[in-house]
């Protein structure tokens, strides 16, 4: 019998992954809002989630939808020109701004495929479900994104998926 873990454990176990994905897809300014929106929506839906569900894929799917909502909302907002926006204070995380900039320059589908597979560690089948399309298309988008990052970014850390994920 599968028993669901308390929601607090879900946040603790998967919160950092969801935040990394939100930062990769949206950038650091909107990532915290997307993370909060993701877990608020997840908390409401969690009681109805089947006990054997892939929680990480479910959360990344919610984060993907929240990122779309935030992107749409941002495109409808007026941007004041006489004020400099405040830079939010984010939790202390090792951040590589060059890599973040290179990731931000990727086309959306490649950026999302790289974030969901390499940062969240989701298998390509789950990435395909989130993005809409085939597993091969998700694999191709992630491979193209990684190839572009390798051409533009000269970091010392290799870009690889988390162990045990295909």
Buried (B, 14 or more C-beta within 10 A) or exposed (E): EEEBEEBEEBBEEBBEBBBBBBBBBBEBBBBBBBBEBBBEBBEEEBEEBEEEEBBBBBBBBBBBBBBBEBBEEEEEEEEEEEEEEEEEEEEEEEEEEEBBEBBEEBEEBBBBBBBBBBBBBBBBEBBBBBBEBEBEBBBBBBBBBBEBBEEBBEEEEEBEBEEEBE
